[in-house]
Amino acid sequence: MTSAARPDPQGPDPRPNDSQAHHPHAADPHAADPHAVDRRPVRPMRARSRDEAHRVATPLELFFDLCFVVAVAQAGRELAHALAGGHPGHGLYGYVLVFFAIWWAWMNFTWFASAYDVDDVPYRLTTLVQISGVLVLAAGVPRMFDEDLTLAVCGYLLMRLAMVTQWLRAARCESGGTRTMALRYAVGITVCQLGWTLLLFVPHDVRPYLIPVLILAELAVPPIAEAHTQSTWHPHHIAERYGLFTIIVLGETVAAATVAMQTAMDEHEALGELMPIAAGGLLICFGAWWIYFAEPVHHHLRSNRQAFLWGYGHYLVLGSAAAVGAGLEVAIEYAVGKAHISAYAATAAVTLPAALYLLTVWALHSRHVKQGAAQAVLPLSAAAVAACTALGGHGVLAAGLVIAATVATGTTLAAKASH
């Protein structure tokens, strides 16, 4: 986590450099060795340097992600049940709302940690409180799909108010514009949480109108808070964090489909009907991983405007990736006669989120680096995957083959471009 200061060929500079000013371990007056790790249980929460070398995800961040994916799994399971039961509108509404709560709390922590992770005792304890909040939220997901928001909102409030304490702590250690930014975050998040609390007490028929307002208010907090002073998030660290969470969500998609496959085999022994779905599902998930990491993206994250659009756009990337897993569960249940919907509806539960994933990854990643014919690969692939819906029961395998062909085409074009 720490990095050594590079010697200045023109002699020492009496002013502290960026890494000394912002790195949480660099200004340790108690360490005889300037490169020693600061072991004090409480340290000043000052901004880290955006140019810090060797910045990578921490074990606490990885633990945070793994706990958050518990809530993702719950949301996917409830979506699968709703789709298999022939209630797509109800299922999608609940899923969109639940996934926003998960993704937004995860995203806020990730960007804050990129700028202010001091890894001391208060920071760790506050992060564990946030993890507790998402577990409460996960426990409330089934009730949330039944329009009982109480437990889920309580979990969300726990996560977000813990985030307020982090920003207040940062404000206490900062000054000038940076302190103002931190206070704006704290005030903005607090106001939004008052709105979510109010949501629990308004009539049910008012909630559909209030929820979009609260979501827009949450989304507005970062641009307003950082209108004049930007937080010192680290581009490579942010790209890595999003990539790791995407991997975990894709892993959960594979796990959910595997459990559904195992259950179907145990109860029905319909190997012939299930194998095409299993093959197509694996090709979709493997291709989704390959396509996401085809090109590094951290060089594109140069300003808040670019980074916020990229970060916000990942709601669709992560949400569609998790929805593919739910769709595979639906396709498996249809194959063994447990889902009383049409073959086209069962296939659409896989193909449509897969197509959305491809289109969103193109918009956020590929279009910034691809040239010529390579620019059209992912949009055309997304259209082809969506068209596989018309194949009914054979559509999942066909979609997997389309994505495999997309990977092969993209790899070939990239190889030609490199020469």
PEQUINOR-V685341 format. One record per pair of residues at least 6 apart in sequence whose ideal C-beta (glycine too) atoms are under 8 Angstrom apart, sorted by sequence separation. I is the first residue (numbers start at 1). J is the second residue. D is the distance in whole Angstrom. If there is no record, write none. Layout:
# PEQUINOR-V685341
<<I;J;D> <I;J;D>>
This chain:
# PEQUINOR-V685341
<<20;26;4> <21;27;8> <28;34;8> <82;88;7> <117;123;7> <143;149;8> <264;270;7> <265;271;7> <300;306;6> <301;307;5> <333;339;4> <389;395;6> <19;26;6> <20;27;6> <31;38;6> <48;55;8> <143;150;7> <144;151;8> <334;341;7> <339;346;6> <370;377;7> <388;395;4> <391;398;5> <26;34;7> <28;36;7> <30;38;8> <82;90;6> <83;91;5> <140;148;8> <143;151;6> <144;152;4> <171;179;5> <174;182;6> <199;207;6> <202;210;6> <366;374;8> <367;375;6> <388;396;8> <82;91;3> <140;149;8> <143;152;7> <265;274;7> <301;310;6> <330;339;6> <334;343;7> <366;375;8> <28;38;4> <30;40;7> <81;91;8> <82;92;8> <140;150;7> <264;274;6> <300;310;7> <388;398;4> <16;27;8> <25;36;8> <140;151;3> <141;152;6> <171;182;4> <199;210;6> <330;341;8> <335;346;8> <366;377;8> <388;399;4> <5;17;7> <25;37;6> <28;40;8> <79;91;5> <82;94;7> <139;151;6> <140;152;3> <170;182;4> <171;183;5> <198;210;8> <199;211;7> <334;346;4> <366;378;5> <25;38;4> <78;91;7> <79;92;7> <82;95;8> <140;153;8> <261;274;6> <297;310;7> <333;346;8> <5;19;6> <24;38;7> <113;127;8> <137;151;8> <140;154;7> <168;182;7> <385;399;5> <388;402;6> <5;20;7> <28;43;8> <79;94;7> <136;151;7> <137;152;5> <140;155;6> <167;182;5> <168;183;8> <171;186;7> <195;210;7> <199;214;7> <331;346;5> <3;19;7> <78;94;6> <79;95;4> <136;152;8> <139;155;7> <167;183;7> <261;277;8> <330;346;5> <331;347;6> <362;378;4> <27;44;8> <78;95;7> <138;155;7> <261;278;6> <361;378;7> <362;379;6> <385;402;5> <25;43;8> <109;127;7> <136;154;6> <137;155;3> <167;185;4> <168;186;5> <195;213;8> <196;214;6> <331;349;6> <384;402;5> <385;403;7> <24;43;6> <27;46;8> <75;94;8> <76;95;8> <136;155;3> <137;156;6> <167;186;4> <195;214;5> <330;349;4> <331;350;6> <359;378;7> <3;23;8> <24;44;7> <75;95;6> <78;98;8> <135;155;7> <330;350;8> <358;378;5> <359;379;6> <362;382;7> <2;23;7> <5;26;8> <24;45;8> <109;130;6> <134;155;6> <257;278;8> <327;348;8> <358;379;8> <381;402;6> <24;46;7> <133;155;5> <136;158;6> <137;159;7> <164;186;5> <167;189;7> <192;214;6> <195;217;6> <327;349;3> <328;350;6> <381;403;7> <2;25;5> <75;98;4> <133;156;7> <326;349;7> <327;350;4> <358;381;5> <359;382;4> <1;25;7> <2;26;7> <22;46;6> <24;48;6> <74;98;8> <75;99;6> <133;157;8> <257;281;5> <327;351;8> <358;382;4> <381;405;8> <21;46;8> <22;47;5> <23;48;6> <105;130;7> <133;158;3> <134;159;6> <164;189;5> <192;217;5> <292;317;8> <327;352;8> <381;406;4> <22;48;5> <23;49;6> <132;158;7> <133;159;3> <163;189;6> <164;190;6> <191;217;7> <192;218;5> <323;349;8> <324;350;6> <327;353;6> <356;382;7> <22;49;4> <71;98;8> <72;99;7> <75;102;7> <133;160;8> <254;281;8> <327;354;8> <355;382;4> <358;385;6> <21;49;7> <105;133;7> <106;134;8> <130;158;8> <161;189;8> <254;282;8> <257;285;8> <355;383;7> <378;406;7> <5;34;8> <23;52;6> <105;134;7> <129;158;7> <130;159;5> <133;162;7> <160;189;6> <161;190;8> <164;193;8> <188;217;8> <192;221;7> <324;353;5> <377;406;6> <19;49;5> <22;52;8> <72;102;6> <129;159;8> <323;353;4> <324;354;5> <355;385;4> <4;35;6> <18;49;4> <71;102;5> <254;285;5> <354;385;5> <355;386;4> <18;50;8> <19;51;7> <102;134;7> <105;137;8> <130;162;5> <160;192;7> <161;193;6> <188;220;8> <189;221;6> <253;285;6> <321;353;8> <377;409;6> <378;410;8> <2;35;6> <18;51;6> <19;52;6> <129;162;4> <130;163;7> <160;193;5> <188;221;4> <288;321;6> <320;353;4> <324;357;7> <377;410;5> <68;102;6> <319;353;8> <320;354;7> <351;385;5> <352;386;6> <2;37;6> <102;137;7> <127;162;8> <250;285;6> <351;386;6> <1;37;8> <101;137;6> <126;162;5> <157;193;5> <160;196;8> <185;221;7> <188;224;6> <288;324;7> <320;356;4> <321;357;6> <374;410;7> <377;413;7> <68;105;8> <184;221;8> <185;222;8> <188;225;6> <320;357;4> <351;388;5> <352;389;7> <68;106;5> <250;288;6> <351;389;5> <98;137;8> <126;165;6> <157;196;6> <250;289;6> <285;324;7> <374;413;4> <126;166;6> <156;196;6> <157;197;7> <184;224;6> <185;225;5> <284;324;6> <316;356;6> <317;357;6> <320;360;7> <373;413;6> <374;414;7> <65;106;7> <184;225;4> <316;357;8> <347;388;7> <348;389;5> <372;413;8> <64;106;8> <247;289;7> <347;389;5> <98;141;6> <123;166;7> <153;196;6> <182;225;8> <246;289;8> <281;324;8> <317;360;5> <374;417;7> <153;197;7> <181;225;5> <316;360;4> <317;361;6> <347;391;7> <351;395;6> <64;109;7> <181;226;6> <344;389;6> <347;392;6> <350;395;7> <351;396;7> <354;399;6> <358;403;7> <372;417;8> <98;144;6> <153;199;7> <246;292;6> <344;390;7> <347;393;7> <350;396;5> <371;417;7> <97;144;7> <98;145;8> <122;169;7> <153;200;6> <181;228;8> <281;328;5> <313;360;6> <317;364;7> <346;393;8> <348;395;8> <180;228;8> <181;229;5> <344;392;6> <347;395;4> <351;399;5> <358;406;7> <3;52;6> <61;110;8> <180;229;7> <181;230;8> <243;292;7> <343;392;4> <347;396;6> <350;399;6> <354;403;7> <3;53;4> <94;144;6> <109;159;8> <116;166;7> <149;199;7> <150;200;6> <181;231;7> <243;293;7> <281;331;8> <313;363;7> <314;364;7> <342;392;8> <343;393;5> <3;54;6> <94;145;4> <101;152;7> <105;156;7> <112;163;7> <149;200;6> <177;228;6> <178;229;6> <277;328;7> <313;364;5> <344;395;8> <61;113;6> <108;160;8> <177;229;4> <343;395;8> <1;54;8> <176;229;8> <1;55;8> <91;145;7> <98;152;7> <105;159;4> <109;163;7> <112;166;6> <116;170;5> <277;331;5> <310;364;5> <1;56;8> <58;113;8> <90;145;7> <101;156;5> <105;160;6> <108;163;6> <112;167;7> <277;332;6> <61;117;8> <1;58;7> <147;204;7> <239;296;7> <105;163;8> <112;170;8> <149;207;8> <239;297;5> <240;298;8> <274;332;6> <277;335;6> <335;393;7> <58;117;7> <60;119;7> <239;298;4> <334;393;8> <238;298;7> <58;119;7> <274;335;6> <236;298;5> <239;301;7> <273;335;4> <274;336;7> <64;127;6> <68;131;8> <71;134;5> <78;141;6> <82;145;7> <235;298;4> <238;301;6> <273;336;7> <60;124;6> <67;131;5> <70;134;7> <71;135;8> <74;138;5> <78;142;6> <235;299;8> <70;135;7> <73;138;8> <270;335;6> <331;396;5> <48;114;8> <64;130;7> <68;134;5> <71;137;5> <75;141;6> <78;144;8> <235;301;4> <270;336;5> <284;350;7> <288;354;7> <48;115;6> <60;127;6> <64;131;6> <67;134;6> <71;138;4> <74;141;4> <78;145;5> <235;302;7> <291;358;7> <297;364;8> <47;115;6> <48;116;7> <63;131;7> <67;135;7> <70;138;5> <74;142;7> <246;314;8> <253;321;6> <257;325;6> <260;328;7> <264;332;5> <268;336;4> <297;365;5> <300;368;5> <328;396;7> <47;116;6> <48;117;7> <238;307;7> <242;311;7> <249;318;5> <253;322;6> <256;325;4> <260;329;4> <264;333;7> <267;336;7> <268;337;8> <281;350;7> <288;357;6> <292;361;6> <46;116;8> <71;141;7> <252;322;7> <255;325;8> <256;326;7> <280;350;8> <284;354;5> <291;361;6> <295;365;6> <45;116;6> <246;317;7> <250;321;6> <253;324;5> <254;325;7> <257;328;4> <261;332;6> <264;335;7> <294;365;7> <295;366;7> <297;368;7> <46;118;8> <235;307;8> <242;314;6> <246;318;6> <249;321;5> <253;325;3> <256;328;7> <257;329;7> <260;332;5> <264;336;5> <294;366;7> <45;118;5> <238;311;7> <245;318;7> <249;322;5> <252;325;6> <256;329;6> <260;333;7> <292;365;7> <44;118;7> <230;304;5> <233;307;7> <264;338;8> <295;369;5> <43;118;5> <246;321;7> <253;328;7> <257;332;7> <291;366;8> <295;370;8> <43;120;5> <42;120;5> <45;123;7> <226;304;6> <41;120;6> <42;121;6> <40;120;7> <41;121;4> <42;122;6> <108;189;8> <223;304;8> <223;308;7> <222;308;6> <291;378;7> <24;117;7> <219;312;7> <24;118;4> <24;119;7> <24;120;8> <111;222;8> <284;396;8> <291;403;8> <287;400;7> <97;211;7> <104;218;6> <108;222;8> <283;397;8> <100;215;6> <116;231;8> <281;396;6> <284;399;6> <288;403;7> <291;406;7> <115;231;4> <280;396;4> <284;400;5> <287;403;4> <291;407;7> <294;410;6> <114;231;8> <115;232;5> <276;393;8> <280;397;4> <283;400;3> <287;404;6> <290;407;5> <1;119;7> <114;232;8> <115;233;5> <276;394;7> <279;397;6> <280;398;7> <282;400;7> <283;401;7> <286;404;8> <112;231;8> <114;233;4> <115;234;8> <277;396;5> <280;399;6> <281;400;7> <284;403;5> <287;406;7> <291;410;7> <111;231;7> <114;234;5> <276;396;7> <277;397;7> <280;400;3> <283;403;6> <287;407;5> <294;414;7> <45;166;8> <276;397;4> <279;400;6> <280;401;7> <283;404;5> <111;233;5> <47;170;8> <114;237;5> <45;169;5> <46;170;8> <114;238;5> <45;170;5> <45;172;8> <46;173;5> <47;174;7> <111;238;7> <114;241;7> <45;173;5> <46;174;7> <110;238;7> <44;173;5> <47;178;6> <110;241;5> <110;242;8> <110;245;8> <106;245;7> <76;252;7> <80;256;8> <68;245;8> <72;249;6> <76;253;8> <55;234;5> <65;244;6> <69;248;5> <73;252;5> <77;256;7> <57;237;7> <61;241;7> <65;245;5> <69;249;6> <72;252;6> <76;256;6> <80;260;8> <55;236;6> <56;237;7> <50;232;5> <52;234;6> <55;237;4> <62;244;7> <66;248;7> <69;251;8> <73;255;8> <49;232;6> <50;233;7> <57;240;6> <65;248;5> <69;252;5> <73;256;7> <47;231;7> <48;232;6> <50;234;6> <56;240;6> <57;241;6> <47;232;4> <49;234;8> <50;235;7> <48;234;7> <57;244;6> <111;311;7> <107;311;6> <107;314;8> <22;232;6> <103;314;7> <103;315;5> <100;315;7> <103;318;6> <99;315;7> <103;319;7> <99;318;8> <99;319;5> <96;319;8> <99;322;7> <95;319;8> <95;323;7> <95;326;8> <83;326;7> <79;323;6> <83;327;7> <80;325;8> <84;329;7> <72;318;8> <76;322;5> <80;326;4> <84;330;5> <75;322;7> <76;323;7> <79;326;4> <80;327;8> <83;330;5> <76;325;5> <77;326;7> <80;329;4> <84;333;5> <72;322;5> <76;326;4> <80;330;5> <84;334;7> <77;329;8> <76;329;8> <80;333;8> <84;338;7> <85;339;8> <86;340;6> <84;339;4> <85;340;8> <86;341;5> <83;339;8> <84;340;8> <84;341;7> <88;345;8> <83;341;7> <86;345;8> <83;345;8> <84;346;8> <83;349;5> <80;349;8>>
